[in-house]
Amino acid sequence: MGFLKYIRAQWDRSAAVLAAVIGLVSLLLGWIGTSGTEHLAKQMPYIVSGGMAGIFFLGVGAVLWISADLRDEWRELRSLGAQLREEKLELRLAVDGVQAATYDRPVPSHAGAGS
């Protein structure tokens, strides 16, 4: 499977990984910015921009990943439901066939046995 085809098929997982990478890079850049200064007033812009953006993008990545897992679970449940409906139909046809065969047989008459 080609890389672009995989990204198109798994767009939500690809977006989750991208958001997580952006979040980690943002946190890293924020940490680098705060580690270079000693004054709290100069650290605040790095904490606000890098830290908040990093946490936001990590959260978006987690939500997208969970959404992809849920979509896979729903797809699996849908296929199991289709299989059950198929088997129920086959069973119903088999039962109808047995009932039709029993109704088509002549009923023996016991009236002549006692007379």
OpenMM code with the backbone's topology and positions (N, CA, C; nanometers):
from openmm import Vec3, app, unit

residues = "MET GLY PHE LEU LYS TYR ILE ARG ALA GLN TRP ASP ARG SER ALA ALA VAL LEU ALA ALA VAL ILE GLY LEU VAL SER LEU LEU LEU GLY TRP ILE GLY THR SER GLY THR GLU HIS LEU ALA LYS GLN MET PRO TYR ILE VAL SER GLY GLY MET ALA GLY ILE PHE PHE LEU GLY VAL GLY ALA VAL LEU TRP ILE SER ALA ASP LEU ARG ASP GLU TRP ARG GLU LEU ARG SER LEU GLY ALA GLN LEU ARG GLU GLU LYS LEU GLU LEU ARG LEU ALA VAL ASP GLY VAL GLN ALA ALA THR TYR ASP ARG PRO VAL PRO SER HIS ALA GLY ALA GLY SER".split()
positions = [
    Vec3(0.0858, -0.1167, 0.0000),
    Vec3(0.0000, 0.0000, 0.0000),
    Vec3(0.0903, 0.1229, 0.0000),
    Vec3(0.0625, 0.2157, -0.0897),
    Vec3(0.1419, 0.3357, -0.0990),
    Vec3(0.1180, 0.4287, 0.0197),
    Vec3(0.2132, 0.5157, 0.0411),
    Vec3(0.2057, 0.6063, 0.1564),
    Vec3(0.0850, 0.6994, 0.1473),
    Vec3(0.0638, 0.7595, 0.0307),
    Vec3(-0.0503, 0.8500, 0.0156),
    Vec3(-0.1836, 0.7759, 0.0235),
    Vec3(-0.1879, 0.6532, -0.0272),
    Vec3(-0.3091, 0.5746, -0.0186),
    Vec3(-0.3400, 0.5399, 0.1272),
    Vec3(-0.2365, 0.5099, 0.2048),
    Vec3(-0.2544, 0.4810, 0.3466),
    Vec3(-0.3051, 0.6048, 0.4210),
    Vec3(-0.2497, 0.7214, 0.3881),
    Vec3(-0.2930, 0.8446, 0.4545),
    Vec3(-0.4379, 0.8754, 0.4199),
    Vec3(-0.4785, 0.8504, 0.2958),
    Vec3(-0.6185, 0.8734, 0.2596),
    Vec3(-0.7119, 0.7760, 0.3308),
    Vec3(-0.6688, 0.6518, 0.3443),
    Vec3(-0.7530, 0.5513, 0.4094),
    Vec3(-0.7600, 0.5728, 0.5599),
    Vec3(-0.6506, 0.6146, 0.6190),
    Vec3(-0.6428, 0.6351, 0.7642),
    Vec3(-0.6220, 0.7831, 0.7946),
    Vec3(-0.7096, 0.8674, 0.7427),
    Vec3(-0.6909, 1.0118, 0.7560),
    Vec3(-0.6974, 1.0556, 0.9010),
    Vec3(-0.7818, 0.9932, 0.9822),
    Vec3(-0.7946, 1.0374, 1.1201),
    Vec3(-0.6727, 0.9971, 1.2031),
    Vec3(-0.6162, 0.8800, 1.1766),
    Vec3(-0.4939, 0.8411, 1.2478),
    Vec3(-0.3755, 0.9261, 1.2021),
    Vec3(-0.3710, 0.9564, 1.0735),
    Vec3(-0.2634, 1.0422, 1.0227),
    Vec3(-0.2723, 1.1816, 1.0840),
    Vec3(-0.3931, 1.2350, 1.0929),
    Vec3(-0.4119, 1.3666, 1.1552),
    Vec3(-0.3791, 1.3613, 1.3033),
    Vec3(-0.4085, 1.2489, 1.3686),
    Vec3(-0.3762, 1.2347, 1.5109),
    Vec3(-0.2255, 1.2360, 1.5329),
    Vec3(-0.1529, 1.1652, 1.4486),
    Vec3(-0.0072, 1.1631, 1.4613),
    Vec3(0.0501, 1.3015, 1.4321),
    Vec3(-0.0017, 1.3684, 1.3302),
    Vec3(0.0450, 1.5025, 1.2964),
    Vec3(0.0186, 1.6004, 1.4111),
    Vec3(-0.1015, 1.5950, 1.4694),
    Vec3(-0.1342, 1.6842, 1.5808),
    Vec3(-0.0461, 1.6550, 1.7016),
    Vec3(-0.0179, 1.5269, 1.7279),
    Vec3(0.0684, 1.4922, 1.8404),
    Vec3(0.2110, 1.5426, 1.8181),
    Vec3(0.2600, 1.5316, 1.6958),
    Vec3(0.3954, 1.5806, 1.6658),
    Vec3(0.4012, 1.7325, 1.6804),
    Vec3(0.2988, 1.8022, 1.6295),
    Vec3(0.2939, 1.9481, 1.6449),
    Vec3(0.2895, 1.9852, 1.7924),
    Vec3(0.2108, 1.9111, 1.8712),
    Vec3(0.2034, 1.9374, 2.0143),
    Vec3(0.3356, 1.9161, 2.0849),
    Vec3(0.4043, 1.8084, 2.0513),
    Vec3(0.5341, 1.7819, 2.1144),
    Vec3(0.6388, 1.8858, 2.0741),
    Vec3(0.6403, 1.9241, 1.9478),
    Vec3(0.7342, 2.0274, 1.9025),
    Vec3(0.7041, 2.1602, 1.9705),
    Vec3(0.5770, 2.1919, 1.9845),
    Vec3(0.5375, 2.3157, 2.0511),
    Vec3(0.5812, 2.3156, 2.1971),
    Vec3(0.5614, 2.2032, 2.2652),
    Vec3(0.6075, 2.1934, 2.4043),
    Vec3(0.7592, 2.2038, 2.4136),
    Vec3(0.8286, 2.1415, 2.3202),
    Vec3(0.9749, 2.1477, 2.3208),
    Vec3(1.0239, 2.2903, 2.2973),
    Vec3(0.9639, 2.3585, 2.2010),
    Vec3(1.0037, 2.4974, 2.1752),
    Vec3(0.9706, 2.5878, 2.2933),
    Vec3(0.8569, 2.5639, 2.3578),
    Vec3(0.8233, 2.6406, 2.4779),
    Vec3(0.9216, 2.6164, 2.5908),
    Vec3(0.9626, 2.4935, 2.6070),
    Vec3(1.0605, 2.4616, 2.7116),
    Vec3(1.1959, 2.5246, 2.6815),
    Vec3(1.2370, 2.5190, 2.5546),
    Vec3(1.3643, 2.5816, 2.5166),
    Vec3(1.3588, 2.7319, 2.5423),
    Vec3(1.2433, 2.7935, 2.5118),
    Vec3(1.2286, 2.9374, 2.5347),
    Vec3(1.2330, 2.9742, 2.6818),
    Vec3(1.1704, 2.8927, 2.7660),
    Vec3(1.1707, 2.9252, 2.9093),
    Vec3(1.3042, 2.8933, 2.9745),
    Vec3(1.3747, 2.7951, 2.9235),
    Vec3(1.5017, 2.7595, 2.9869),
    Vec3(1.6113, 2.8623, 2.9593),
    Vec3(1.5914, 2.9471, 2.8593),
    Vec3(1.6929, 3.0459, 2.8260),
    Vec3(1.6826, 3.1740, 2.9079),
    Vec3(1.5775, 3.1922, 2.9862),
    Vec3(1.5612, 3.3148, 3.0643),
    Vec3(1.5396, 3.2809, 3.2116),
    Vec3(1.5802, 3.3755, 3.2966),
    Vec3(1.5639, 3.3550, 3.4396),
    Vec3(1.4430, 3.4293, 3.4948),
    Vec3(1.3996, 3.5324, 3.4274),
    Vec3(1.2897, 3.6142, 3.4781),
    Vec3(1.1555, 3.5543, 3.4376),
    Vec3(1.0663, 3.5511, 3.5349),
    Vec3(0.9346, 3.4936, 3.5119),
    Vec3(0.8556, 3.5712, 3.4066),
    Vec3(0.8713, 3.7007, 3.4043),
    Vec3(0.7981, 3.7828, 3.3075),
    Vec3(0.8402, 3.7498, 3.1644),
    Vec3(0.9640, 3.7121, 3.1437),
    Vec3(1.0096, 3.6750, 3.0095),
    Vec3(0.9736, 3.5305, 2.9747),
    Vec3(0.9456, 3.4490, 3.0760),
    Vec3(0.9085, 3.3094, 3.0507),
    Vec3(0.7607, 3.2934, 3.0171),
    Vec3(0.6781, 3.3852, 3.0627),
    Vec3(0.5335, 3.3715, 3.0450),
    Vec3(0.4887, 3.3581, 2.8991),
    Vec3(0.5420, 3.4360, 2.8053),
    Vec3(0.4977, 3.4170, 2.6660),
    Vec3(0.5276, 3.2766, 2.6131),
    Vec3(0.6411, 3.2206, 2.6533),
    Vec3(0.6750, 3.0850, 2.6083),
    Vec3(0.5829, 2.9811, 2.6722),
    Vec3(0.5523, 3.0015, 2.7995),
    Vec3(0.4635, 2.9079, 2.8682),
    Vec3(0.3241, 2.9130, 2.8070),
    Vec3(0.2755, 3.0345, 2.7844),
    Vec3(0.1404, 3.0488, 2.7304),
    Vec3(0.1336, 2.9963, 2.5876),
    Vec3(0.2242, 3.0392, 2.5026),
    Vec3(0.2147, 2.9983, 2.3616),
    Vec3(0.2566, 2.8531, 2.3417),
    Vec3(0.3729, 2.8176, 2.3907),
    Vec3(0.4213, 2.6807, 2.3684),
    Vec3(0.3463, 2.5769, 2.4494),
    Vec3(0.3249, 2.6069, 2.5765),
    Vec3(0.2598, 2.5093, 2.6637),
    Vec3(0.1138, 2.4886, 2.6298),
    Vec3(0.0410, 2.5966, 2.6142),
    Vec3(-0.1022, 2.5844, 2.5855),
    Vec3(-0.1262, 2.5240, 2.4470),
    Vec3(-0.0509, 2.5684, 2.3488),
    Vec3(-0.0663, 2.5124, 2.2144),
    Vec3(-0.0271, 2.3649, 2.2131),
    Vec3(0.0797, 2.3310, 2.2837),
    Vec3(0.1229, 2.1909, 2.2893),
    Vec3(0.0186, 2.1010, 2.3524),
    Vec3(-0.0376, 2.1450, 2.4636),
    Vec3(-0.1407, 2.0657, 2.5300),
    Vec3(-0.2646, 2.0551, 2.4413),
    Vec3(-0.3005, 2.1632, 2.3754),
    Vec3(-0.4165, 2.1609, 2.2859),
    Vec3(-0.3967, 2.0592, 2.1736),
    Vec3(-0.2821, 2.0655, 2.1062),
    Vec3(-0.2593, 1.9747, 1.9941),
    Vec3(-0.2457, 1.8296, 2.0395),
    Vec3(-0.1897, 1.8058, 2.1569),
    Vec3(-0.1853, 1.6688, 2.2090),
    Vec3(-0.3263, 1.6176, 2.2378),
    Vec3(-0.4127, 1.7025, 2.2891),
    Vec3(-0.5519, 1.6641, 2.3125),
    Vec3(-0.6250, 1.6342, 2.1831),
    Vec3(-0.6043, 1.7177, 2.0823),
    Vec3(-0.6673, 1.6935, 1.9518),
    Vec3(-0.6192, 1.5604, 1.8935),
    Vec3(-0.4907, 1.5329, 1.9065),
    Vec3(-0.4368, 1.4060, 1.8579),
    Vec3(-0.4982, 1.2868, 1.9290),
    Vec3(-0.5148, 1.2977, 2.0610),
    Vec3(-0.5753, 1.1878, 2.1373),
    Vec3(-0.7207, 1.1663, 2.0959),
    Vec3(-0.7951, 1.2741, 2.0784),
    Vec3(-0.9358, 1.2619, 2.0394),
    Vec3(-0.9475, 1.2012, 1.8997),
    Vec3(-0.8632, 1.2415, 1.8075),
    Vec3(-0.8670, 1.1847, 1.6725),
    Vec3(-0.8322, 1.0360, 1.6739),
    Vec3(-0.7361, 0.9968, 1.7558),
    Vec3(-0.6966, 0.8561, 1.7629),
    Vec3(-0.8111, 0.7721, 1.8201),
    Vec3(-0.8754, 0.8211, 1.9251),
    Vec3(-0.9882, 0.7498, 1.9843),
    Vec3(-1.1041, 0.7423, 1.8843),
    Vec3(-1.1259, 0.8492, 1.8096),
    Vec3(-1.2304, 0.8498, 1.7082),
    Vec3(-1.2028, 0.7442, 1.6007),
    Vec3(-1.0776, 0.7293, 1.5613),
    Vec3(-1.0422, 0.6279, 1.4619),
    Vec3(-1.0675, 0.4879, 1.5165),
    Vec3(-1.0336, 0.4648, 1.6433),
    Vec3(-1.0595, 0.3338, 1.7037),
    Vec3(-1.2087, 0.3058, 1.7116),
    Vec3(-1.2874, 0.4052, 1.7481),
    Vec3(-1.4322, 0.3865, 1.7553),
    Vec3(-1.4918, 0.3586, 1.6178),
    Vec3(-1.4396, 0.4262, 1.5162),
    Vec3(-1.4889, 0.4015, 1.3806),
    Vec3(-1.4595, 0.2577, 1.3380),
    Vec3(-1.3411, 0.2063, 1.3748),
    Vec3(-1.3090, 0.0670, 1.3443),
    Vec3(-1.4030, -0.0291, 1.4168),
    Vec3(-1.4333, 0.0020, 1.5430),
    Vec3(-1.5237, -0.0834, 1.6192),
    Vec3(-1.6635, -0.0832, 1.5585),
    Vec3(-1.7135, 0.0328, 1.5163),
    Vec3(-1.8458, 0.0396, 1.4548),
    Vec3(-1.8488, -0.0362, 1.3234),
    Vec3(-1.7400, -0.0282, 1.2471),
    Vec3(-1.7326, -0.1026, 1.1209),
    Vec3(-1.7375, -0.2536, 1.1478),
    Vec3(-1.6677, -0.2979, 1.2510),
    Vec3(-1.6679, -0.4398, 1.2863),
    Vec3(-1.8067, -0.4842, 1.3329),
    Vec3(-1.8717, -0.4018, 1.4148),
    Vec3(-2.0067, -0.4350, 1.4599),
    Vec3(-2.1049, -0.4401, 1.3435),
    Vec3(-2.0894, -0.3496, 1.2478),
    Vec3(-2.1767, -0.3483, 1.1308),
    Vec3(-2.1598, -0.4769, 1.0493),
    Vec3(-2.0359, -0.5229, 1.0333),
    Vec3(-2.0136, -0.6452, 0.9563),
    Vec3(-2.0650, -0.7673, 1.0326),
    Vec3(-2.0511, -0.7683, 1.1653),
    Vec3(-2.1063, -0.8792, 1.2429),
    Vec3(-2.2588, -0.8816, 1.2344),
    Vec3(-2.3223, -0.7648, 1.2379),
    Vec3(-2.4676, -0.7580, 1.2229),
    Vec3(-2.5126, -0.8090, 1.0877),
    Vec3(-2.4380, -0.7754, 0.9826),
    Vec3(-2.4724, -0.8237, 0.8484),
    Vec3(-2.4586, -0.9755, 0.8408),
    Vec3(-2.3546, -1.0305, 0.9040),
    Vec3(-2.3372, -1.1753, 0.9054),
    Vec3(-2.4509, -1.2437, 0.9805),
    Vec3(-2.4908, -1.1852, 1.0937),
    Vec3(-2.6011, -1.2439, 1.1699),
    Vec3(-2.7318, -1.2400, 1.0917),
    Vec3(-2.7581, -1.1279, 1.0233),
    Vec3(-2.8789, -1.1207, 0.9416),
    Vec3(-2.8760, -1.2238, 0.8293),
    Vec3(-2.7582, -1.2447, 0.7700),
    Vec3(-2.7428, -1.3425, 0.6633),
    Vec3(-2.7687, -1.4838, 0.7151),
    Vec3(-2.7118, -1.5162, 0.8319),
    Vec3(-2.7313, -1.6490, 0.8895),
    Vec3(-2.8766, -1.6686, 0.9329),
    Vec3(-2.9398, -1.5636, 0.9843),
    Vec3(-3.0805, -1.5728, 1.0238),
    Vec3(-3.1675, -1.6002, 0.9019),
    Vec3(-3.1368, -1.5344, 0.7897),
    Vec3(-3.2122, -1.5568, 0.6675),
    Vec3(-3.1925, -1.6994, 0.6181),
    Vec3(-3.0680, -1.7474, 0.6220),
    Vec3(-3.0421, -1.8852, 0.5790),
    Vec3(-3.1136, -1.9842, 0.6695),
    Vec3(-3.1140, -1.9593, 0.7997),
    Vec3(-3.1828, -2.0472, 0.8927),
    Vec3(-3.3338, -2.0443, 0.8684),
    Vec3(-3.3877, -1.9261, 0.8446),
    Vec3(-3.5314, -1.9136, 0.8182),
    Vec3(-3.5671, -1.9890, 0.6903),
    Vec3(-3.4842, -1.9772, 0.5864),
    Vec3(-3.5113, -2.0497, 0.4622),
    Vec3(-3.5040, -2.1998, 0.4842),
    Vec3(-3.4092, -2.2426, 0.5672),
    Vec3(-3.3981, -2.3860, 0.5954),
    Vec3(-3.5189, -2.4351, 0.6736),
    Vec3(-3.5632, -2.3584, 0.7720),
    Vec3(-3.6807, -2.3977, 0.8510),
    Vec3(-3.8049, -2.3967, 0.7631),
    Vec3(-3.8201, -2.2973, 0.6784),
    Vec3(-3.9343, -2.2926, 0.5876),
    Vec3(-3.9326, -2.4115, 0.4925),
    Vec3(-3.8148, -2.4501, 0.4486),
    Vec3(-3.8029, -2.5663, 0.3602),
    Vec3(-3.8439, -2.6939, 0.4301),
    Vec3(-3.8070, -2.7111, 0.5560),
    Vec3(-3.8463, -2.8297, 0.6324),
    Vec3(-3.9963, -2.8291, 0.6557),
    Vec3(-4.0520, -2.7144, 0.6910),
    Vec3(-4.1963, -2.7063, 0.7127),
    Vec3(-4.2726, -2.7325, 0.5834),
    Vec3(-4.2245, -2.6813, 0.4726),
    Vec3(-4.2913, -2.7045, 0.3447),
    Vec3(-4.2866, -2.8524, 0.3092),
    Vec3(-4.1756, -2.9178, 0.3390),
    Vec3(-4.1635, -3.0606, 0.3082),
    Vec3(-4.2588, -3.1418, 0.3947),
    Vec3(-4.2797, -3.1048, 0.5195),
    Vec3(-4.3713, -3.1806, 0.6054),
    Vec3(-4.5158, -3.1558, 0.5663),
    Vec3(-4.5481, -3.0365, 0.5182),
    Vec3(-4.6852, -3.0088, 0.4781),
    Vec3(-4.7196, -3.0744, 0.3443),
    Vec3(-4.6208, -3.0988, 0.2621),
    Vec3(-4.6469, -3.1583, 0.1318),
    Vec3(-4.6700, -3.3089, 0.1404),
    Vec3(-4.6274, -3.3737, 0.2480),
    Vec3(-4.6460, -3.5202, 0.2606),
    Vec3(-4.7928, -3.5510, 0.2878),
    Vec3(-4.8382, -3.6569, 0.2305),
    Vec3(-4.9774, -3.6962, 0.2600),
    Vec3(-4.9895, -3.7415, 0.4053),
    Vec3(-5.1005, -3.7072, 0.4641),
    Vec3(-5.1274, -3.7449, 0.6022),
    Vec3(-5.1874, -3.8863, 0.6013),
    Vec3(-5.1272, -3.9810, 0.6754),
    Vec3(-5.1847, -4.1167, 0.6762),
    Vec3(-5.3201, -4.1172, 0.7472),
    Vec3(-5.4107, -4.1921, 0.6924),
    Vec3(-5.5428, -4.1979, 0.7554),
    Vec3(-5.5496, -4.3223, 0.8420),
    Vec3(-5.5929, -4.3028, 0.9626),
    Vec3(-5.6062, -4.4142, 1.0576),
    Vec3(-5.7512, -4.4585, 1.0708),
    Vec3(-5.8378, -4.4065, 0.9850),
    Vec3(-5.9790, -4.4375, 0.9954),
    Vec3(-6.0085, -4.5826, 0.9601),
    Vec3(-5.9367, -4.6404, 0.8685),
    Vec3(-5.9641, -4.7783, 0.8269),
    Vec3(-5.9087, -4.8819, 0.9204),
    Vec3(-5.8214, -4.8446, 1.0135),
    Vec3(-5.7578, -4.9424, 1.1000),
    Vec3(-5.8553, -4.9990, 1.2025),
    Vec3(-5.9445, -4.9204, 1.2556),
    Vec3(-6.0351, -4.9671, 1.3595),
    Vec3(-6.1638, -5.0265, 1.3045),
    Vec3(-6.1987, -5.0051, 1.1782),
    Vec3(-6.3272, -5.0490, 1.1272),
    Vec3(-6.3224, -5.1863, 1.0696),
] * unit.nanometer
topology = app.Topology()
chain = topology.addChain("A")
for resn in residues:
    res = topology.addResidue(resn, chain)
    for name in ("N", "CA", "C"):
        topology.addAtom(name, app.Element.getBySymbol(name[0]), res)
